[in-house]
Amino acid sequence: MEYNYLVRVKTSVTLPADLLESIDEVDPNRSAFIERAAKAYLARLERARRDQRDLAIINANAERLNQEAEDVLGYQSLP
């Protein structure tokens, strides 16, 4: 796994000049900046997919979960 992480592949990407200027202001190492940005974006996409799966599970069980919550609240009510 560590070996694959260290392997780099050279590629060519065409970007607008103003975007490159903005990147250079943040980090003169464009490759490192773009690598971090790509990893952050992919992590955000994965989080969104995971959140969608979680939401589907919650929605599929909503009626049962709401009933359990109502039962718990009923036990907590003062006489």
Legacy VTK file of the C-alpha trace (Angstrom):
# vtk DataFile Version 3.0
C-alpha trace
ASCII
DATASET POLYDATA
POINTS 79 float
0.000 0.000 0.000
2.773 2.431 0.916
4.563 1.723 -2.367
1.478 2.621 -4.417
1.131 5.858 -2.472
4.647 6.911 -3.408
4.277 6.199 -7.139
3.512 9.312 -9.168
2.287 9.455 -12.756
2.964 12.546 -14.801
-0.079 13.961 -16.550
-1.085 17.093 -18.363
-4.102 19.146 -17.348
-5.362 22.276 -19.047
-6.670 24.931 -16.658
-7.661 28.564 -17.075
-4.867 31.075 -16.409
-6.786 32.834 -13.615
-7.261 29.517 -11.804
-3.539 28.781 -12.029
-2.760 32.244 -10.668
-5.060 31.601 -7.699
-3.445 28.211 -7.077
0.038 29.757 -7.231
-0.967 32.310 -4.584
-1.918 29.506 -2.216
0.879 27.048 -2.997
3.634 27.377 -5.591
3.702 23.565 -5.840
0.768 23.126 -8.215
0.954 19.345 -8.204
0.710 19.135 -4.427
-2.162 21.620 -4.372
-4.140 19.784 -7.060
-3.485 16.431 -5.353
-4.836 17.766 -2.038
-7.820 19.361 -3.773
-8.661 16.156 -5.638
-8.404 14.054 -2.464
-10.603 16.498 -0.546
-13.204 16.497 -3.333
-13.247 12.692 -3.550
-13.604 12.465 0.241
-16.559 14.879 0.076
-18.206 12.753 -2.630
-17.725 9.607 -0.552
-19.208 11.343 2.519
-22.225 12.398 0.451
-22.709 8.805 -0.797
-22.425 7.487 2.776
-24.902 10.104 4.020
-27.363 9.102 1.274
-27.071 5.422 2.282
-27.579 6.335 5.950
-30.610 8.463 5.101
-32.137 5.615 3.089
-31.674 3.251 6.050
-33.204 5.767 8.461
-36.151 6.419 6.154
-36.746 2.691 5.700
-36.966 2.322 9.485
-38.554 5.683 10.337
-41.890 4.373 11.529
-40.332 1.876 13.929
-37.771 4.416 15.183
-40.451 7.048 15.766
-42.542 4.551 17.716
-39.546 3.684 19.900
-38.915 7.392 20.536
-42.548 7.912 21.529
-42.335 4.949 23.912
-39.204 6.372 25.560
-40.803 9.794 25.934
-43.858 8.134 27.468
-41.679 6.507 30.143
-40.094 9.860 30.962
-43.301 11.791 31.552
-43.977 12.949 35.082
-47.113 11.685 36.828
LINES 1 80
79 0 1 2 3 4 5 6 7 8 9 10 11 12 13 14 15 16 17 18 19 20 21 22 23 24 25 26 27 28 29 30 31 32 33 34 35 36 37 38 39 40 41 42 43 44 45 46 47 48 49 50 51 52 53 54 55 56 57 58 59 60 61 62 63 64 65 66 67 68 69 70 71 72 73 74 75 76 77 78
